[in-house]
Amino acid sequence: MDFERKKFESVYSNKVKAGKRRTYFFDVRKTKGEDFYLTITESTKRFDSDRYERHKIFLYKEDFNRFVEGLNDTVNHVKNELMPDYDYDEFTRRHEEYEANLAEGKIEGEEKEESGEDEMTW
């Protein structure tokens, strides 16, 4: 079991909260051959239970540049061509307000979620 757990251990992690029910995890993992790859996990709390639904993308080093370029091009197209008047900072402000209220104890926190493999729900 310890070997299996270590096999999926991240060497670097970054968590991005995206609203009340959605979180993105960016995890760098190591292969047996001393190489690294990235897993991107979207974790969404299910409405009907306390469980989380997860979707993963595995991204390998040879695809990093093309992936980032494609993502940036697509996001910029939406921001600049399709929805140029939309306030993209609105959700950042709302999230900061939520975090401040949480820190002040004005609202209760949510369950902690992990990006771990052992709780995967498809």
N, C-alpha and C positions, 0 to 999 in steps of 0.2 A: 504494500500500500504506500509506503514512504517513497519508493521509487516512482510509482505512478503519479503521486502528488508532485514530486520534484520535476517530473517530465514536463508538466504544464506550468511550472513556476515562471513568473515573469521576472525579467531582469530590470525592467522599467515599466511603470504604469502611469497613465494619466486618465483621470476621470472627468467627464464633462456632463454636468446636470443640464437637462434640456426640458424644463417644465416639471410638473409634479409627478408624472408617471414614466418619464423617459430619461435614460442615462446612456451615455456613450463611454466605452472603455477603450483606450488605446494601450495595448500591451506589447512590449517587445519580449520575444521568447527566443531561446537558444536551441539550436539543433544539436544532435549528437556530433556532427562534424564541425562544431564550434562556429557555426554560421548563425545569423539572426534573421528573424522575420517578424512581421507585425500582425497582430490580430486586432480587428476593429469589431467591437461587440455593441450592438444596440440592445439594451435591456429595457423592456416595457412592463410595467406592473399590470397584471390582468385585472379587469374590472370585477370579475366574478370570484376572485380569491386573493390571497396574500402571496400568490406565486408570481414569478416573473417569466416572461417569454423572451427568449434571446435569439438573436440572429447574428451570425459571424461572417466576417470576410477575412481571409488569410491573404496577406500582401507580402510578396517576396522582393528582395532588394533589387532585382533586375527590372521590377515594375514600378519602383518608387517614383521616379521622375515622371513617367508617363501618367501614372495615377494622379499625382498632385497637379500636374498640368491640366489634365482632363477635368478634375474636380474644380480647380480654379476657373477654367474657361466656362464651365457650366454654371457655376454660382454667379460669376460676373455677368453672364448672359441674362440670367434671371434678374439680377439687381439692376443692370444698366439698360436692357432692352425690353424686358417683359413687364417689370414692376419698378420703374425708376423712382416713383413717388412714394413708395412704401417706406415706412420708418423701421428699418431693420434693427435699430437699437432699442425698440420698445420692449422686447422680451428680455434684453440684458437689464434694463432698468427694473422691470418687474421682478426678475430673479434676485437682483441685489436688494430690493425692498423685502422680498420674502426671506432672504438670508438674514437681514437685519432684524426683522420681526422674530425669526426663529432664535437668534442669539439673545434677544431681549426677553424671551420667554412668552411673547404675546401669542404664539401659536405652538402647537405640538409638532415635533419632528416626525418624520416618516421612518419606517423600517430601513435599516441599512441593507444595501444589496451588494452582491459581489459579482465579479465577472467570471468566477470559477466554473470549471467544466462540470463539476460533480452535481450541480443543481440544474443542468440544462433541461429546458422544456421546449419541445418542438411543436 
